[in-house]
Structure formats: C-alpha cells, structure tokens
Amino acid sequence: MATNGNDDDGLNPRQRRLIAELLRQHTANAALEAAGVGASTLSRWRREPAFVQALESAQRGLFADGYAQLLSWQSGNLAELQRLASEADNDGIRLRAAVALESALIRRYELLALGDLERRIAALEAQL
C-alpha cells in the first residue's frame, strides 16, 4: 500500500516528475525548472538508492526505445549505402558509401558481441 504519496517504487510524485523531465529536457537545469525542484533537492535525491535506481532504469528504457527505432531503420540504411556504393555517379560518393557501409557492419558486429557478452556475464552472475 502506498504511503505519503509513494508507490511500490519508493518514489514520491515529485521524484517521478523530475525523472520524466530529466529524460525530456536537454539540461538538468531545464528539468529542475520544469519539475519545480531545486538543485539541492536533486543532490539529496541522488543519494537515495530508490531514486538512483528509478532514474537509471528510466534512462535504460529510453535508450532501449531509441535503439529499437534505429534498428528498425538499419536494413533500409544499409541497402541505401549498398546502392550508393555500387551505383553513384561520383567516385567520392561511392567511396564514402563503401566506407560508411563497412563501418556500419563493423559497428553492428561490435554491438552484437557486446550484447552476447552482457548475456553471458548475467548468466554467470546468476550462478553465484
């Protein structure tokens, strides 16, 4: 049962509002102003484990949403780079497209490897 405006996450409504604004605004000062929270309050909240955990979780969720959107565009982007690398009239454009395509494929491999490492580490930690 919630008490003093806190839900199961241990945050009060002002803390939840500030987290939302921190994700939405371009600067911490703009977020503080939009949420009606002072800098000293944010400093105090940043020492509260529930607030820190909720903020980090919200940031991970925002990143995951953006990453999913980028992945949805990836096939089309790679196809366009491939087309430019083979069909562009200008040598410079073909070269830049080929380099960008190779770079994108290398980065894709790195991200897949990092994801695999993260899963393997989580599995090992779960065994402890």
N, C-alpha and C positions, 0 to 999 in steps of 0.2 A: 504494500500500500504506500502510496506517495505521501510524503510529509513535507511541510514548508515549501511546497511548490516543486519538490524534487521528484523525478520519476525513477524508474529502476536503474537508470544510468548514473544516478547520483548527482545530476546537474540541475541547476535551477533554470527557470526560463530565460533569465538574462545571460547566463552562460551559453545556453543553446543559441540564443540570438547572436551573441558575439561570434561563436564558431561559424554560424552561417555567413555573417558579414566578413569574417576573415577569409572565407573561401570566395566571396563575391567581390570584395573591394581590391583595388590594386595596391594599397598600402595598409599597414596596420593602423596608422593614424586615421585613415578614412573609415576603417572598420570600427574603430573605437567610437568615432563620432556618430556613425550610422546606428550603432547599437546603444549609444548613450552610456558608455562605460569609460572610466578613467584609466590612464596608463598604469597607475599604481594598483588598481584593481586587477588589471590583466597580469601584472607582475606577480601579484599574490596568487591568482588562479593558476598561473603557470607552474606553481609549486604543488598544486593539488593533483594527485595521480588520476583521479576520475576525469578532470578537465583535460589533462595532457593526453590521456588515452582516447577520449572522445574526439579531440582535435586531430590527433594523428589518424584515427580511424576515418574521420570525415575527409581528411586530405588524401588518404589512400583511395577512398571511394571516388573522389573527384578525379584523381589520376587514372584510376581504372576505367572510368567512363570516357575520358579523353583518349586513352589508349585504345579502347574498343572502337571509338569513332575513327581513329587513324587507321586501324587495321581494316575497317570496312572500306576505306579508300585505297588501300595498298594495291590490290590487284589492278585496278584501273590506272593508278600511277605508274606501276611497273610496266604495264602494257604500253602506256604512252611513251615512257622512256625508251622502251624497246623499239617502238615505231620511229621515234626521232633518231635513235642511234643508227637505224638502217635506212630511213627514207628522207631525212632532212636534206635540203639542197645545199646547205652551208657546212663545210668541213668542221668549223668551230662548234656548231650546234651538235653535229654528230658526235664529236669528241666529248663535249660536255655531257651529253646524254649518256654516252657509254660509261664515262667515269661516274656519273650520278647513279646509274643502274648498278654498277659494280659496288659502289659504296653502300647503296641501299640493301643489296643482297648480303654483304658482309655484316652490316648492322643487324639485319634480320637474323642471321645465324647467331650473332652475339647475344641477342635478346632471347632466342630460343635456348641457348646454352645457359644463360643466367637463370631462366625460368626452371630449367631442369635442375640446376644446382640448388635453387631455392627449395624445390620439392624434395630433393634428396636430403638436404640439411634438416628440413622439417620432419622427415621420416626418421632420421637419426635422433633428433631431439625427442621425438615421441617415444622412442625406445628407452630413453633414460629414465 
